[in-house]
């Protein structure tokens, strides 16, 4: 039996991966270590919370005592580190949280992995470490040029992990994925924010001219790719994971309104955020040559995502009625005031 330590397993991608592993592997044990910050939500895991193969531990990856206790008690074979502060807007307003979690927290996990022994450490990085890609697509050898505190801390953690492979021979794989979408994504991100606002007949805030290009990867494909790399990836290597669906943000908002039969008048252009990267694009030839490629067509998975939020209002309304609402008001309504407009998003 293999034991997985999945950090950040109550978040969006992490919770989907916890369920993916339990669904696709019988002889496994999964330890989920999550601090349960604003975006960590145990409701994401209700369907497996009583599975005898699953164990939840509340704690911070930057807390060395908790991490060492897990390594001593559960002796994990594989660690997959999803735990991170991830929202760019929040990193601009409060970068210290990102430095503590994304860099120091990663260091704590690496030290425990090195000292206690581990079969494989998987670091979940992001395409944002490459920064803006004017033309073409970034390969894994492309220079890292992060442009905001979030992507900078992810790049720092990414390279710290690689140093542990080179210096300490810690078995390591680093993944850099494009923008994910799917069920259980915290509704501050573009797709769930636009879906839930549209359902509520509220304005959809779009930065600048909305022409920022992003590649969209369905979360189930991302989970499948990580599992594939655990089994077949070369230790010490970096792998890009993309969906091959490069679209401007405004097109995403328009697709959502079309699927929900809502008017384009709900789109509200707001002042662009500082240092907003214009275009991300990943070259995924390396992982394709190993034998993996996305299984889900964008049209089908996107429609299913919109349907999921439409059918699971209880999940996201609980979130948007609490801390999210206060953050949303502060972040977006302040921008509205600066522009002399009034948004009906309170």
QUICORWO-V474007 format. One record per backbone hydrogen bond with DSSP energy under -1.0 kcal/mol. CO is the residue of the C=O (numbers start at 1). NH is the residue of the N-H. If there is no record, write none. Layout:
BEGIN
co=<CO;CO>
nh=<NH;NH>
END
This chain:
BEGIN
co=<2;3;3;4;5;6;7;8;10;11;12;13;14;15;16;17;18;19;20;21;26;27;29;30;31;32;33;34;37;41;42;43;45;48;51;53;55;57;60;63;64;65;66;67;68;69;70;77;77;78;79;80;80;81;87;88;89;90;95;96;97;98;99;99;100;103;104;105;106;107;108;109;110;111;112;113;120;121;122;123;126;127;129;138;139;148;149;150;151;152;153;154;155;156;157;158;159;160;161;162;163;164;164;171;172;173;174;175;176;177;179;181;186;186;189;190;191;192;193;194;195;196;197;198;204;206;207;210;212;213;214;217;218;219;220;221;222;223;224;225;226;227;228;229;234;237;239;241;245;247;248;249;250;251;252;253;254;255;256;257;263;264;266;268;270;273;278;279;281;284;285;287;297;298;299;300;301;302;303;304;305;306;307;312;313;314;316;317;319;322;323;324;325;326;327;328;332;333;334;335;336>
nh=<29;77;78;31;80;33;82;11;41;15;16;17;18;19;20;21;22;23;24;25;28;2;4;55;6;57;8;59;40;44;45;46;48;51;54;30;32;34;63;67;68;69;70;71;72;73;74;119;120;5;122;7;82;124;91;92;93;94;99;100;101;102;103;104;105;107;108;109;110;111;112;113;114;115;116;117;79;173;81;175;129;130;145;283;142;152;153;154;155;156;157;158;159;160;161;162;163;164;165;166;167;168;170;121;236;123;239;125;241;127;217;219;188;189;193;194;195;196;197;198;199;200;202;201;268;270;210;250;249;280;247;181;222;223;224;225;226;227;228;229;230;231;232;233;237;174;176;178;216;214;252;253;254;255;256;257;258;259;260;262;266;267;204;206;208;276;213;133;138;288;289;292;301;302;303;304;305;306;307;308;309;310;311;316;317;318;320;321;322;326;327;328;329;330;331;332;336;337;338;339;341>
END
